[in-house]
Amino acid sequence: MFPGIGGRGMNPAKVKQMMKQMGINITDIDDVEQVIIRTASKDIVFNDANVSIMNAQGVDTYQIVGTPEEVAREVQIPDDDVRLVAEQTGVPEDKAREALKNANGDLAEAILSLSS
């Protein structure tokens, strides 16, 4: 174990020195305004993030500390798809766009929903 761990806590300077001896370097990224992690269904946004990079044996690991906020991602509907659905069903483009959004961008499902 590491000396100094226990009820008294550790001296931050000693921790840095021990990590450096083990070949681990940590640097902070200054002036971070926002960190966004994008997935297929949502964004995870950190507006108050502190970001550190830990390099151990040539591998960088990023650590984000902050308050995450989950934001659902809206389906992006290409204009070409809207025009195609509108042409196939004879509805206005705004109605075709809405049908595509309801169908999560699925052309066939949007056309079927407008045709019935």
C-alpha positions in Angstrom: 0.0 0.0 0.0 0.9 3.6 -0.2 2.4 5.3 2.9 0.1 8.0 4.4 -3.2 6.5 3.3 -5.6 6.3 6.2 -7.4 8.5 8.5 -5.0 11.4 8.1 -5.3 11.7 4.3 -2.4 12.2 1.9 -0.3 15.1 1.0 -1.1 16.1 -2.6 2.6 16.8 -3.4 3.5 13.3 -2.2 0.8 11.8 -4.3 2.0 13.6 -7.4 5.6 12.5 -6.6 4.6 8.8 -6.2 2.6 8.9 -9.4 5.5 10.4 -11.3 7.7 7.6 -10.0 5.3 5.1 -11.3 5.3 6.8 -14.7 1.9 8.3 -14.4 1.5 12.0 -15.4 -1.7 14.0 -14.9 -2.4 17.3 -16.6 -5.5 19.5 -16.5 -7.1 21.1 -19.5 -7.7 24.7 -18.7 -10.7 26.8 -19.8 -13.0 23.9 -20.7 -16.4 25.4 -21.6 -18.4 22.2 -22.4 -17.9 18.5 -22.9 -20.5 16.6 -25.0 -20.7 12.8 -25.2 -22.9 11.8 -28.2 -24.7 8.5 -28.4 -27.3 7.4 -31.0 -30.2 8.4 -28.8 -28.9 11.2 -26.6 -26.2 13.7 -25.8 -24.6 13.8 -22.3 -23.6 17.4 -21.7 -21.2 18.7 -19.0 -21.4 22.5 -18.8 -19.3 22.8 -15.7 -16.6 20.2 -16.5 -13.1 19.8 -15.2 -11.1 17.7 -17.5 -7.8 15.9 -16.7 -5.6 13.8 -18.9 -3.8 10.9 -17.2 -0.9 9.4 -19.1 0.2 6.0 -17.9 2.6 3.9 -20.1 1.9 6.0 -23.2 -1.9 5.7 -22.9 -4.0 8.8 -22.4 -7.1 8.5 -20.2 -9.5 11.5 -20.0 -11.3 12.1 -16.7 -14.4 14.4 -16.7 -15.7 15.7 -13.4 -18.9 17.7 -13.4 -22.7 17.6 -13.5 -24.1 15.7 -16.5 -27.3 16.6 -18.3 -28.9 14.2 -20.7 -30.5 15.7 -23.8 -32.5 13.5 -26.2 -31.3 13.7 -29.8 -33.7 14.7 -32.4 -33.8 12.7 -35.6 -32.4 14.6 -38.6 -34.6 14.3 -41.6 -33.0 15.1 -45.0 -34.9 17.4 -47.3 -34.6 14.7 -50.1 -36.5 12.3 -47.9 -39.2 14.9 -47.2 -39.7 15.5 -50.9 -39.9 11.8 -51.7 -42.5 11.1 -49.1 -44.5 14.2 -50.2 -44.4 13.1 -53.8 -45.3 9.5 -53.0 -48.3 10.4 -50.8 -49.4 13.8 -52.3 -49.2 15.6 -49.0 -47.5 18.9 -48.3 -43.8 18.8 -47.2 -44.5 19.9 -43.7 -46.9 17.0 -43.2 -44.4 14.6 -44.8 -41.6 15.9 -42.5 -43.9 15.3 -39.4 -44.6 11.8 -40.6 -40.9 11.1 -41.0 -40.2 12.4 -37.5 -42.9 10.2 -36.1 -41.4 7.2 -38.0 -37.9 8.0 -36.8 -36.8 8.7 -40.3 -38.1 5.4 -41.8 -39.3 6.3 -45.3 -41.5 3.2 -45.8 -43.3 3.7 -42.4 -43.9 7.4 -43.1 -45.4 6.6 -46.5 -47.6 3.9 -45.1 -48.8 6.1 -42.3 -49.8 8.9 -44.7 -51.4 6.5 -47.2 -53.8 4.8 -44.8 
